[in-house]
């Protein structure tokens, strides 16, 4: 069992049987509630219940997907907990990806003014990204994560065996966040990561801890996203807009797929506005396109992307806020770009070929 220690809780990495036993020791909870979606109910819940001993858990199943990360789903979770008589000594286990973690944590934190919760992330994306930082919430009015709070879990339990339940596409989506952490951290870390060309043979235990340590350092320096923590938004200003528009179509992007596009576009903005060397722009672009299919963006939707970016909660003084790269490993927060320049970054993505 390995661990990453934060100020208020630990991330325990290893067999779920061992990590849960370590966490639950000497604790007295009245009931344990497990929140799942239909996918984790089928693929992950049997693994969890076989490995850990829970007496008569309350299972709350919701629909899978970002489109269901809404206040209406929260109402169903709260209603179920109320019907089952959950009191303030209850413990919520969020078994799933980022949607389950964000929304389950939000529901636990607001139910009866807050009950304890533990994150058990089952996707690569949630294991490496959502497990640190205490950011919880839901989407509202087409804006991702626009309603929420900061509250830390009691623990995060990471077991890479859950990754075996994922499709190759889901693993590739999660890998985008490891790419981001490498790009904002240091060149050496990026060069090691960029040697990967087959995601099916990666020892995730090694790369997960390295990536988690990057985010740990950032979050502990700026727990409430007042300044430096914005560095973690690299690729996300454009990526979130692309993801939100695609959610309304029959071919939505997974989160990491949209962020991969966002990182290409924001690397180009970095080249134009933050003096990112051209060879590093090409290096980033080539590596991302090697792993992620090229999906040209419709120019008639560029204004829609801009409108969503203008509503991003990170903006200040009505300006669209970016994290850009001076070079790989040297990010700059609070960078503003004109609408025309942003549209040109989208055109860059549309026209690249290597």
C-alpha positions in Angstrom: 0.0 0.0 0.0 1.3 3.4 -1.0 0.0 6.8 0.0 0.0 10.5 -0.8 -0.5 12.6 2.3 -2.3 15.9 2.2 -3.0 18.3 5.0 -6.5 16.9 5.9 -6.7 13.4 4.4 -4.7 10.7 2.7 -4.8 9.1 -0.7 -4.2 5.4 -0.2 -3.0 3.5 -3.3 -3.3 -0.3 -3.3 -5.6 -3.2 -2.9 -9.1 -1.9 -1.8 -9.4 -4.5 0.9 -6.3 -3.2 2.6 -6.9 0.5 2.1 -10.5 0.4 3.3 -9.5 -1.6 6.4 -6.8 1.0 7.1 -9.3 3.8 6.7 -12.3 2.4 8.7 -10.2 1.2 11.7 -11.5 2.7 14.9 -14.3 4.7 13.1 -18.0 4.3 14.1 -20.4 5.0 11.3 -24.2 4.4 11.7 -24.7 3.5 8.0 -22.7 3.2 4.8 -24.1 4.5 1.6 -22.6 3.6 -1.7 -23.3 5.8 -4.7 -22.9 4.1 -8.1 -24.1 4.5 -11.7 -25.3 1.7 -13.9 -21.8 1.0 -15.1 -20.0 0.9 -11.7 -22.9 -1.0 -10.3 -22.3 -3.7 -12.9 -18.5 -3.7 -13.1 -17.1 -2.3 -9.8 -19.6 -2.8 -7.0 -19.3 -6.6 -7.0 -15.5 -6.2 -6.7 -15.9 -3.8 -3.8 -18.5 -5.8 -1.9 -16.3 -8.9 -2.3 -13.3 -7.2 -0.9 -14.7 -5.2 2.0 -17.1 -6.2 4.7 -20.1 -3.8 4.9 -23.2 -4.8 6.8 -26.4 -3.9 4.9 -25.1 -1.0 2.8 -27.5 1.4 1.2 -26.9 1.3 -2.6 -28.0 4.4 -4.5 -27.7 4.0 -8.3 -27.9 7.0 -10.7 -27.7 7.3 -14.5 -24.2 7.5 -15.9 -22.7 10.4 -17.8 -22.0 14.1 -17.5 -25.5 14.9 -18.8 -26.9 13.6 -15.5 -24.7 15.7 -13.3 -27.6 18.0 -12.4 -29.6 19.3 -9.4 -32.4 16.8 -10.4 -30.0 13.9 -9.8 -28.9 15.4 -6.5 -32.6 15.5 -5.4 -33.0 11.8 -6.1 -29.9 11.0 -4.0 -31.0 13.2 -1.1 -34.5 11.7 -1.3 -33.1 8.2 -1.1 -30.9 9.0 1.9 -33.9 10.7 3.6 -36.1 7.6 3.0 -33.5 5.3 4.4 -33.1 7.4 7.5 -29.5 8.3 7.0 -28.3 10.5 9.9 -25.2 12.7 10.3 -23.1 9.8 11.3 -23.5 8.1 7.9 -20.6 7.6 5.5 -21.0 7.9 1.7 -18.7 5.9 -0.5 -18.6 7.4 -4.0 -17.7 4.5 -6.3 -17.2 5.8 -9.9 -15.6 8.4 -12.1 -15.5 12.1 -11.8 -19.3 12.6 -12.1 -19.9 10.3 -9.2 -17.1 11.8 -7.2 -18.2 15.4 -7.8 -21.9 14.9 -7.4 -21.8 12.3 -4.6 -19.4 14.4 -2.6 -21.6 17.5 -3.2 -24.7 15.6 -2.0 -22.9 14.2 1.1 -21.5 17.7 1.9 -24.9 19.3 1.8 -27.1 16.5 3.3 -28.0 17.5 6.9 -25.3 20.2 6.6 -22.7 17.6 5.8 -21.9 13.9 6.4 -18.5 12.2 5.8 -17.6 10.8 2.4 -14.8 8.8 0.8 -13.9 8.8 -2.8 -13.2 5.5 -4.5 -12.4 6.6 -8.1 -12.7 3.9 -10.7 -11.6 5.7 -13.9 -8.1 6.8 -14.7 -9.4 10.3 -15.0 -10.9 10.4 -11.6 -8.0 8.6 -10.0 -5.4 11.1 -11.2 -7.5 14.3 -11.2 -10.6 14.4 -9.1 -9.1 12.7 -6.1 -7.2 15.7 -5.0 -8.5 19.2 -4.3 -12.0 18.9 -2.6 -13.8 20.5 -5.5 -17.4 19.2 -5.6 -20.4 20.2 -7.6 -22.7 19.9 -10.6 -23.3 21.4 -14.0 -26.0 24.2 -14.3 -27.2 26.1 -17.4 -24.8 24.3 -19.7 -21.8 25.5 -17.6 -19.7 22.7 -16.2 -19.2 22.7 -12.4 -20.9 26.1 -12.0 -22.6 25.2 -8.7 -20.6 23.6 -6.0 -18.4 23.8 -2.9 -14.9 23.0 -1.6 -14.9 20.2 0.9 -12.3 17.4 1.4 -13.2 13.7 1.6 -12.2 11.7 4.7 -9.9 9.7 2.3 -9.4 8.6 -1.3 -8.9 4.9 -2.0 -7.3 4.1 -5.3 -7.1 0.6 -6.7 -5.8 0.2 -10.2 -7.7 -3.1 -10.6 -10.8 -1.0 -11.3 -9.1 0.3 -14.5 -9.4 -3.2 -15.9 -13.2 -2.6 -16.2 -12.6 0.4 -18.6 -12.6 0.6 -22.3 -9.5 1.7 -24.2 -11.3 4.9 -24.9 -11.9 5.6 -21.2 -8.3 5.0 -20.4 -7.2 7.3 -23.2 -9.5 10.0 -21.9 -8.0 9.8 -18.4 -4.5 9.9 -19.8 -5.1 13.5 -20.9 -4.9 14.7 -17.3 -1.5 13.0 -16.8 -0.4 14.8 -19.9 -1.6 18.1 -18.5 0.2 17.5 -15.2 3.4 16.7 -17.0 3.2 19.8 -19.2 2.7 22.1 -16.2 5.3 20.4 -14.0 8.7 19.9 -15.7 10.3 18.9 -18.9 11.8 15.7 -17.5 8.4 14.4 -16.3 7.0 15.2 -19.8 9.7 13.5 -21.7 9.2 10.3 -19.6 5.5 10.4 -20.2 5.7 11.2 -23.9 7.7 7.9 -24.5 4.4 6.0 -23.9 2.9 4.7 -27.1 0.8 1.8 -25.8 -1.6 2.6 -23.0 -2.5 -1.0 -22.6 0.9 -1.9 -21.0 1.4 1.0 -18.6 2.2 0.4 -15.0 -0.3 2.9 -13.7 0.8 2.7 -10.1 4.1 4.5 -11.1 2.5 7.2 -13.2 -0.4 7.8 -10.9 1.7 8.7 -7.9 3.9 11.0 -9.9 0.9 12.8 -11.3 -0.9 13.0 -8.0 2.2 14.6 -6.4 2.1 17.3 -9.1 -1.5 18.2 -8.2 -0.9 17.9 -4.5 1.8 20.6 -4.5 -0.4 22.9 -6.5 -3.5 22.4 -4.4 -1.8 22.8 -1.1 -0.3 26.1 -2.2 -3.7 27.4 -3.3 -6.6 25.3 -1.8 -9.4 27.6 -3.0 -8.2 28.5 -6.5 -7.4 32.1 -5.7 -4.3 32.2 -7.8 -1.7 29.5 -8.6 -4.2 26.6 -8.6 -5.4 28.0 -11.9 -2.3 26.4 -13.4 -4.4 23.1 -13.4 -6.8 24.7 -15.9 -4.3 24.3 -18.8 -6.3 22.9 -21.7 -9.6 23.3 -19.9 -10.8 26.7 -20.9 -11.2 25.7 -24.5 -11.7 22.0 -23.7 -14.7 22.5 -21.4 -16.4 24.6 -24.1 -15.8 21.9 -26.7 -17.1 19.3 -24.3 -20.2 21.2 -23.4 -21.2 21.8 -27.0 -20.6 18.2 -27.9 -22.8 17.0 -25.0 -25.8 18.2 -26.9 -25.0 16.1 -30.0 -25.2 12.4 -30.8 -21.4 12.1 -30.7 -20.3 13.7 -27.4 -16.6 13.8 -26.4 -15.3 12.2 -23.3 -13.8 14.7 -20.9 -10.2 13.8 -21.8 -10.8 13.8 -25.5 -12.1 17.4 -25.3 -9.2 18.4 -23.0 -6.7 16.9 -25.5 -8.1 19.3 -28.1 -8.0 22.1 -25.6 -4.3 21.5 -24.8 -3.4 21.6 -28.5 -5.3 24.9 -28.9 -3.9 26.4 -25.7 -0.4 25.3 -26.7 -0.8 27.3 -29.9 -2.0 30.3 -27.8 1.1 29.8 -25.6 3.3 29.9 -28.8 1.6 33.1 -29.9 1.2 34.9 -26.5 3.7 33.3 -24.0 6.6 32.6 -26.3 6.3 28.8 -26.1 9.1 27.6 -28.5 7.8 26.3 -31.8 9.6 23.0 -31.4 7.8 22.4 -28.1 4.4 23.3 -29.7 5.1 20.7 -32.4 6.2 18.1 -29.8 3.0 18.6 -27.8 0.8 18.5 -30.9 2.4 15.5 -32.4 2.2 13.4 -29.2 -1.5 14.3 -28.6 -2.5 13.6 -32.2 -0.6 10.2 -32.0 -3.0 9.1 -29.2 -6.2 11.1 -29.9 -8.1 11.0 -33.1 -8.4 14.3 -35.0 -11.9 15.8 -34.8 -12.2 19.0 -36.9 -14.4 21.6 -35.2 -17.2 23.3 -37.0 -16.4 27.0 -37.7 -20.1 27.9 -37.4 -19.8 26.9 -33.7 -16.8 29.0 -32.9 -19.0 31.8 -31.5 -20.8 29.3 -29.3 -17.5 28.1 -27.9 -16.5 31.7 -27.2 -19.8 32.4 -25.4 -19.3 29.4 -23.1 -15.7 30.5 -22.4 -17.0 33.9 -21.4 -19.2 32.3 -18.8 -16.3 30.3 -17.3 -16.0 30.9 -13.5 -12.3 31.5 -13.7 -12.8 34.7 -15.7 -12.2 38.2 -14.2 -13.2 41.6 -15.5 -15.1 40.0 -18.4 -11.9 38.7 -19.9 -11.4 35.0 -20.9 -8.8 33.6 -18.6 -6.2 31.0 -19.6 -3.2 29.2 -18.2 -0.5 29.2 -20.9 3.0 27.8 -21.2 6.2 29.8 -21.5 7.9 26.5 -22.0 7.1 22.9 -21.0 7.1 22.9 -17.2 6.8 26.7 -16.9 3.1 27.8 -16.9 1.7 31.3 -16.6 -1.8 31.9 -15.0 -4.3 34.7 -15.6 -3.5 35.2 -19.3 -6.1 36.8 -21.5 -6.6 36.3 -25.2 -8.8 38.0 -27.7 -11.8 36.3 -29.3 -10.1 36.4 -32.7 -6.9 34.8 -31.3 -8.9 32.0 -29.6 -10.8 31.3 -32.9 -7.4 31.2 -34.7 -6.3 28.5 -32.2 -9.3 26.5 -33.1 -8.4 26.9 -36.8 -4.9 25.8 -36.0 -6.3 22.6 -34.5 -8.5 22.0 -37.6 -5.7 22.4 -40.1 -2.8 20.5 -38.4 -1.4 17.3 -39.8 1.8 15.5 -39.1 
